[in-house]
Amino acid sequence: MHHRTSRRALAGAGLVGGFAALLAVSAPALSHHGWSWAASEQMTLEGTIKTISMAPPHPSLQVTAQDGTLWQVDLGNPRQTANSGFTGATTKPGDAITVLGNRNRDEAKAHMKAVRITIAGKNYDMYPERIGGN
């Protein structure tokens, strides 16, 4: 009986250790998806869509600003993005876009989180509760 208990204890410890390792690896990715990395003031970016990615962990766009800077624009999580009405077929590279959102606190990074995107006069609100502020 003692032998079985030891095996179960070791198997349980392995699961706990594996879970802890998974959390440790996931922590940086999870922290990226909050708002702590973003400035509190909102900005507007006008430009042209270069690429569209609907891949997990969150949809994103690359947008070339009017000054030529290439911006990484994170949209909402897949559910929020779908709820906004935006899909991978909504637009295409080369289309004009206006993005309202919060830029990275590190202004050396051309990276922002979109609250609303506007394409051809239609608004797609990723975070309607954050429009116009925090």
CORDAJO-V66507 format. One record per residue. N is the residue number from 1. PSI is psi in radians with two decimals (999 if undefined). Layout:
n:psi
N:PSI
N:PSI
This chain:
n:psi
1:-0.70
2:-0.67
3:-0.75
4:-0.74
5:-0.74
6:-0.73
7:-0.77
8:-0.74
9:-0.75
10:-0.72
11:-0.74
12:-0.73
13:-0.66
14:-0.71
15:-0.78
16:-0.77
17:-0.73
18:-0.71
19:-0.74
20:-0.71
21:-0.72
22:-0.76
23:-0.72
24:-0.71
25:-0.63
26:-0.42
27:-0.83
28:-0.69
29:-0.71
30:-0.69
31:-0.52
32:-0.52
33:-0.11
34:-2.83
35:-0.03
36:-0.46
37:-0.20
38:2.53
39:2.66
40:-0.51
41:2.48
42:2.70
43:2.89
44:2.27
45:2.22
46:2.36
47:-2.72
48:2.38
49:2.24
50:-0.85
51:2.73
52:2.25
53:2.17
54:0.21
55:2.59
56:2.72
57:-0.30
58:2.53
59:2.62
60:2.83
61:2.66
62:2.22
63:2.24
64:2.02
65:2.91
66:-0.44
67:0.05
68:-0.13
69:2.35
70:2.08
71:2.45
72:2.11
73:1.93
74:2.30
75:-2.97
76:3.08
77:2.93
78:-0.69
79:-0.80
80:-0.72
81:-0.78
82:-0.73
83:-0.46
84:-0.27
85:-0.09
86:2.29
87:3.05
88:-0.33
89:0.00
90:-0.59
91:-3.14
92:2.80
93:2.44
94:-0.30
95:2.57
96:2.56
97:2.56
98:2.28
99:2.20
100:2.23
101:-2.90
102:2.16
103:2.90
104:2.45
105:-0.53
106:1.74
107:-0.16
108:-0.28
109:2.20
110:1.35
111:2.31
112:2.82
113:2.12
114:2.37
115:-0.69
116:2.42
117:2.55
118:2.18
119:2.18
120:0.71
121:-0.01
122:2.29
123:2.42
124:1.84
125:1.89
126:-0.71
127:1.30
128:-0.52
129:-0.26
130:-0.02
131:2.19
132:0.16
133:-2.71
134:999
